[in-house]
Amino acid sequence: MSAGTTMSRPDAWAERLAEQISSFDSAQRDAKAAAKAKAAVITAFGRALSGAPVTITKALLGASGVAMSGGASLVFGTERRTSAVDAALINAAAAVAGAEASRDAANSAWIVALFGLCEERGKTGQDLLDALISGAEAAHLLVPVLSKEGDQLRAALFGAVAAAARVLELSRPKIAAALLMARMANVDRPVAGPVGATSLMVGLSLRSGLLAALLAEALDEASCAEMIGSEGKAIPGLVSNDGAPGEAAFDLLAVQSSPGADLWEQFERQAGAALPRDYIAPLFERLETIDKVKDLTTVSRLLQARSSQAAPKKVVFAARGTHEPEETTWVP
């Protein structure tokens, strides 16, 4: 079934897209795809850490009702752990703020949004990579109907829903229901403007996409089928546009870099905005081998803010031949 066929009937687009999303086979992916995904993860994490001290990120942390509940998902560059949806909002906004006005800012935002869900559900690093590649593949199905610059965010939104569906192991009816709910939160205007406004718009959109997947998980399949039958006709479908750009324009795992740019140097510079220097290299190494990580909390511990690191403990030794103690700093 082609992507064009998927979108040919406005009242059935979600069901057909869900069918293709559920049919992705991770076993067919090669090492090149995994390496590309890892590079995208490193770039996304660096951008989010670079945006952690930005005004919009701090404002979101201080807003009443945002990230106030306890949870397993870390807000990058802080000690705060909250729900996956609130972490998605703040981390995605930070990634856009730290993207230095790159056109692919939404590409990094959806990656860090998904990380919180994987952490909350106890998934492995390989699970994260598989979900990201699935989401990127799903975004390619939308290429025939995406034409505007702002549709980069729409691709990220639906890619995030598809990736979350894999993490949550949703059935086809639930995936379709999640896509319909995400369609309600779709942002059609271009991702451009003041950093704070753009960051907030992207963060809210990806939070809504993640929430749509979680709501679909909570619904029974009969309720999902009822939603598909009623809302599928009420919500406008994705209309084909003959002027759509090539697939490369909406590759969610592609990131812009200047000629000769070094991934490590870029990450070190960006992560230094929020992390102690001693934690940057170990974090980079973990991200380079994310497919080997069995517990994502070992990664998020390295993502915590400077204030979260305990000061070295003072250990007191008795000097030989005296009763005067000597102090030294114990370095584990």
Phi and psi in degrees as a GROMACS rama.xvg file:
@    title "Ramachandran Plot"
@    xaxis  label "Phi"
@    yaxis  label "Psi"
@TYPE xy
-82.4936  163.502  SER-2
-63.8838  -33.3721  ALA-3
-65.2884  -38.7415  GLY-4
-65.4123  -36.7503  THR-5
-55.6796  -36.4457  THR-6
-102.08  8.66894  MET-7
-72.5658  -28.5813  SER-8
-113.916  109.658  ARG-9
-55.6063  -32.2613  PRO-10
-84.0795  -2.50429  ASP-11
-127.425  8.44902  ALA-12
-60.2433  -39.5341  TRP-13
-67.193  -41.7492  ALA-14
-63.6332  -42.771  GLU-15
-71.7883  -37.3747  ARG-16
-66.5832  -39.4305  LEU-17
-62.1077  -37.1621  ALA-18
-62.6823  -42.7587  GLU-19
-71.5257  -37.3781  GLN-20
-62.0681  -43.4554  ILE-21
-71.2377  -14.677  SER-22
-93.1036  -1.93795  SER-23
-62.0902  137.542  PHE-24
-117.611  110.455  ASP-25
-67.3184  -21.6594  SER-26
-66.8102  -20.2183  ALA-27
-86.8954  -2.2184  GLN-28
-83.7967  144.369  ARG-29
-101.12  177.342  ASP-30
-64.8723  -29.7982  ALA-31
-64.1363  -41.2001  LYS-32
-65.0684  -39.9551  ALA-33
-65.88  -41.6545  ALA-34
-63.6484  -39.5626  ALA-35
-64.1553  -42.0698  LYS-36
-64.3517  -40.2409  ALA-37
-62.7834  -43.3967  LYS-38
-62.3425  -37.8311  ALA-39
-67.113  -37.1463  ALA-40
-64.808  -46.2907  VAL-41
-59.5233  -45.1637  ILE-42
-62.3328  -43.6845  THR-43
-63.8594  -43.9006  ALA-44
-65.766  -40.4527  PHE-45
-61.5919  -42.8647  GLY-46
-64.652  -42.8148  ARG-47
-63.4402  -39.6077  ALA-48
-68.84  -36.0501  LEU-49
-65.2634  -32.9731  SER-50
-88.4788  -3.49662  GLY-51
-60.381  -38.817  ALA-52
-84.6723  -1.81955  PRO-53
-68.3215  152.203  VAL-54
-54.9013  -45.1815  THR-55
-63.5664  -36.4157  ILE-56
-66.441  -45.6882  THR-57
-63.7588  -37.2349  LYS-58
-64.8737  -39.9932  ALA-59
-64.0974  -39.4268  LEU-60
-65.8626  -29.6464  LEU-61
-92.0055  -7.56203  GLY-62
-71.9125  137.135  ALA-63
-61.4918  129.955  SER-64
88.5889  -7.59645  GLY-65
-101.152  126.704  VAL-66
55.2805  33.4607  ALA-67
-90.827  -26.1291  MET-68
-82.4315  152.17  SER-69
-72.2321  162.164  GLY-70
-179.98  -173.575  GLY-71
-100.778  -9.69323  ALA-72
-94.6902  127.221  SER-73
-82.2369  139.242  LEU-74
-86.4854  114.96  VAL-75
-52.6423  137.405  PHE-76
76.894  11.7762  GLY-77
-135.534  179.676  THR-78
-96.6338  -1.16629  GLU-79
-77.0955  128.973  ARG-80
-117.756  137.028  ARG-81
-147.54  -166.305  THR-82
-71.3147  160.779  SER-83
-62.2003  -36.9606  ALA-84
-71.0928  -38.4674  VAL-85
-71.8438  -37.2545  ASP-86
-63.2857  -37.3857  ALA-87
-62.2558  -43.8693  ALA-88
-58.3813  -51.7981  LEU-89
-74.3979  -44.9126  ILE-90
-65.6743  -38.2813  ASN-91
-65.5933  -43.6097  ALA-92
-61.8955  -39.9585  ALA-93
-65.6386  -38.9399  ALA-94
-63.0677  -39.2477  ALA-95
-68.9506  -42.508  VAL-96
-63.1338  -31.7798  ALA-97
-93.0357  4.73428  GLY-98
-84.0259  -1.30591  ALA-99
54.729  45.6859  GLU-100
64.0929  22.3911  ALA-101
-68.3427  145.654  SER-102
-68.6788  -20.2418  ARG-103
-98.5159  27.013  ASP-104
-57.0824  -38.71  ALA-105
-64.8675  -25.5385  ALA-106
-62.177  -40.337  ASN-107
-75.1348  -34.7688  SER-108
-62.1427  -43.6217  ALA-109
-71.0365  -26.463  TRP-110
-68.3427  -48.9475  ILE-111
-70.0777  -27.7468  VAL-112
-65.0663  -39.7881  ALA-113
-73.1785  -30.0149  LEU-114
-57.1175  -42.251  PHE-115
-61.8281  -37.5498  GLY-116
-67.1146  -43.2278  LEU-117
-63.3855  -39.4117  CYS-118
-65.6774  -43.178  GLU-119
-62.3577  -36.7355  GLU-120
-92.4248  6.96385  ARG-121
68.1439  33.5284  GLY-122
-83.0719  163.902  LYS-123
-91.5523  172.242  THR-124
-63.9797  -34.6633  GLY-125
-66.4155  -37.2545  GLN-126
-60.9151  -40.6671  ASP-127
-61.7868  -47.8019  LEU-128
-62.0788  -44.1763  LEU-129
-60.2217  -41.9784  ASP-130
-66.7206  -41.1864  ALA-131
-63.9907  -43.1272  LEU-132
-66.2678  -38.4958  ILE-133
-61.9908  -43.8967  SER-134
-63.7336  -39.6195  GLY-135
-65.9686  -38.4082  ALA-136
-65.7055  -38.302  GLU-137
-64.9777  -37.4369  ALA-138
-62.3975  -32.0976  ALA-139
-62.9303  -28.1598  HIS-140
-66.8876  -19.8937  LEU-141
-90.2823  -6.16963  LEU-142
-52.5863  -43.207  VAL-143
-62.9443  -15.5412  PRO-144
-114.141  5.38954  VAL-145
-107.08  131.614  LEU-146
-138.296  -31.6471  SER-147
-87.2646  159.401  LYS-148
-59.1623  -37.3706  GLU-149
-66.4799  -14.6565  GLY-150
-73.2309  -8.34161  ASP-151
-60.1539  -38.2835  GLN-152
-69.6901  -37.8278  LEU-153
-63.0856  -40.6363  ARG-154
-61.6072  -42.8246  ALA-155
-64.6969  -38.7451  ALA-156
-62.1618  -52.2099  LEU-157
-71.3507  -31.4258  PHE-158
-63.6935  -39.067  GLY-159
-65.7327  -39.779  ALA-160
-63.3973  -44.4925  VAL-161
-63.269  -41.1326  ALA-162
-66.7815  -42.8727  ALA-163
-63.2971  -35.7797  ALA-164
-61.4509  -35.7009  ALA-165
-70.4828  -43.5326  ARG-166
-60.588  -41.4973  VAL-167
-85.9376  -5.29167  LEU-168
56.1918  50.2029  GLU-169
-75.9988  147.306  LEU-170
-76.3549  170.029  SER-171
-59.5384  -45.8057  ARG-172
-59.9825  -36.201  PRO-173
-72.6366  -35.7633  LYS-174
-63.3888  -44.1715  ILE-175
-61.5017  -42.3335  ALA-176
-63.8033  -40.6008  ALA-177
-63.4438  -40.6767  ALA-178
-63.6591  -40.137  LEU-179
-64.1103  -43.5466  LEU-180
-66.5377  -36.9761  MET-181
-67.0919  -32.2091  ALA-182
-60.7701  -32.6907  ARG-183
-64.45  -30.489  MET-184
-95.438  6.67969  ALA-185
-60.7345  138.391  ASN-186
-107.704  119.002  VAL-187
-96.2134  -17.2025  ASP-188
-84.1062  155.2  ARG-189
-60.458  149.488  PRO-190
-83.8851  88.3391  VAL-191
-157.113  153.394  ALA-192
128.417  -166.438  GLY-193
-55.9399  145.259  PRO-194
-55.4334  -45.7456  VAL-195
-61.9121  -45.5192  GLY-196
-66.2443  -43.4641  ALA-197
-64.9083  -44.1069  THR-198
-59.9672  -44.3933  SER-199
-64.6647  -42.3678  LEU-200
-60.6445  -45.2256  MET-201
-67.0791  -43.7862  VAL-202
-61.1299  -44.4824  GLY-203
-64.1719  -39.8066  LEU-204
-64.0386  -46.4055  SER-205
-71.0427  -33.2635  LEU-206
-60.6871  -42.4102  ARG-207
-65.2973  -38.7425  SER-208
-64.0207  -42.9222  GLY-209
-66.4183  -40.5652  LEU-210
-63.1381  -37.5093  LEU-211
-60.9038  -42.2868  ALA-212
-65.7422  -40.1022  ALA-213
-69.0007  -36.2974  LEU-214
-66.1663  -40.5232  LEU-215
-63.0095  -37.3261  ALA-216
-62.1452  -38.8921  GLU-217
-74.3991  -24.5796  ALA-218
-77.6325  149.997  LEU-219
-81.1169  163.655  ASP-220
-66.3064  -29.2077  GLU-221
-65.0835  -41.0275  ALA-222
-66.5771  -37.4347  SER-223
-64.2662  -42.5256  CYS-224
-63.0149  -39.1014  ALA-225
-64.9278  -41.2951  GLU-226
-63.4123  -42.9657  MET-227
-61.4648  -41.3327  ILE-228
-68.7771  -35.7637  GLY-229
-93.8958  -54.9496  SER-230
-71.7291  -27.7495  GLU-231
-59.5644  -30.1066  GLY-232
-89.1659  -27.0703  LYS-233
-79.8005  -34.6955  ALA-234
-85.2682  128.904  ILE-235
-57.3142  137.289  PRO-236
-76.9455  179.907  GLY-237
-89.1167  117.538  LEU-238
-87.2927  132.45  VAL-239
-65.168  145.79  SER-240
-134.32  119.042  ASN-241
-67.438  -17.3343  ASP-242
-93.0116  19.5343  GLY-243
-65.186  145.665  ALA-244
-77.583  177.999  PRO-245
-71.2156  168.772  GLY-246
-60.8619  -33.1147  GLU-247
-58.4989  -28.4127  ALA-248
-67.2089  -22.9787  ALA-249
-121.334  33.6029  PHE-250
-81.9848  108.364  ASP-251
-70.9637  -12.6144  LEU-252
-105.826  10.2137  LEU-253
-96.7031  135.637  ALA-254
-129.775  144.623  VAL-255
-78.1011  143.53  GLN-256
-150.582  148.342  SER-257
-73.1134  154.256  SER-258
-55.4317  130.837  PRO-259
78.2677  8.41846  GLY-260
-67.5547  139.338  ALA-261
-103.003  125.807  ASP-262
-61.1495  -40.7579  LEU-263
-66.0755  -45.4751  TRP-264
-62.6169  -40.3473  GLU-265
-64.4153  -44.7498  GLN-266
-64.851  -42.7844  PHE-267
-60.6146  -42.922  GLU-268
-65.2302  -44.9903  ARG-269
-71.6462  -44.2845  GLN-270
-67.0824  -26.4857  ALA-271
-63.9617  -13.5292  GLY-272
-71.2276  -19.4893  ALA-273
-132.474  -19.9325  ALA-274
-113.936  153.254  LEU-275
-64.3687  144.315  PRO-276
-58.8267  -33.4314  ARG-277
-67.0871  -15.8628  ASP-278
-97.8354  -10.9615  TYR-279
-71.8838  -47.8542  ILE-280
-63.372  -45.7851  ALA-281
-60.6269  -36.5452  PRO-282
-66.4352  -44.2822  LEU-283
-58.8716  -42.5615  PHE-284
-65.2196  -37.7807  GLU-285
-64.1755  -41.3088  ARG-286
-70.005  -33.4575  LEU-287
-63.5419  -29.8483  GLU-288
-118.358  37.7188  THR-289
-58.9716  -28.2214  ILE-290
-67.6727  -15.6508  ASP-291
-95.5355  -8.02506  LYS-292
-77.8734  123.218  VAL-293
-91.2909  -25.8888  LYS-294
-130.43  111.59  ASP-295
-68.175  -15.0418  LEU-296
-67.2208  -24.0351  THR-297
-68.1525  -25.1929  THR-298
-80.1593  -45.5071  VAL-299
-67.7735  -25.0009  SER-300
-63.3476  -32.2574  ARG-301
-80.5083  -7.8647  LEU-302
-94.5237  -1.42186  LEU-303
-77.643  158.741  GLN-304
-70.3662  167.02  ALA-305
-57.2516  -39.4402  ARG-306
-71.0131  -15.8465  SER-307
-81.852  -12.0129  SER-308
-85.126  124.159  GLN-309
-66.0676  141.764  ALA-310
-67.258  147.699  ALA-311
-55.9652  137.271  PRO-312
-76.3844  142.9  LYS-313
-88.1435  126.919  LYS-314
-112.736  130.616  VAL-315
-100.948  126.406  VAL-316
-115.044  146.929  PHE-317
-87.2858  123.905  ALA-318
-69.7693  142.37  ALA-319
-62.3566  134.059  ARG-320
76.8071  5.02058  GLY-321
-135.157  172.274  THR-322
-109.3  7.22833  HIS-323
-90.7098  126.49  GLU-324
-74.8586  152.358  PRO-325
-116.609  140.568  GLU-326
-105.467  142.129  GLU-327
-141.471  162.456  THR-328
-98.3669  124.517  THR-329
-85.9505  122.288  TRP-330
-111.072  111.248  VAL-331
